[in-house]
Amino acid sequence: MKTAHDLVAEAKKEIQEVPLANAEAAIKNADLLLDVRDADEYRSSHIPGAVNISRGMLEFKFTNDPALENRQMKIVL
C-alpha cells in the first residue's frame, strides 16, 4: 500500500511549481485559474477570472466534468 508520502511524490512528478516572481505570468498564461478555497472565502475576494472549486470537491469535479479531462490544460491553483 502506498503511503501519503508516496502519493505526494507521484503527484509532484505531474505538476510544475511556479516561483512567486513568475506567478503573474503563469496566471495570464493559464487555461484555468482555480481557487480552491471555500465558497465564503471566494465570495469575499478572489482574482478576477478565477473559478471556485473548493478543495473538498476538487477530485470529484476533475473526475466527473468533461471540461476538465484535458491533461494538457495549464491550471493555476
C-alpha positions, 0 to 999 in steps of 0.5 A: 500500500502506498503511503501519503508520502508516496502519493505526494511524490507521484503527484509532484512528478505531474505538476510544475511549481511556479516561483512567486516572481513568475506567478503573474505570468503563469496566471495570464498564461493559464487555461484555468485559474482555480481557487480552491478555497471555500465558497465564503472565502471566494465570495469575499475576494478572489482574482478576477477570472478565477473559478471556485472549486473548493478543495473538498470537491476538487477530485470529484469535479476533475473526475466527473466534468468533461471540461476538465479531462484535458491533461494538457490544460495549464491550471493555476491553483 
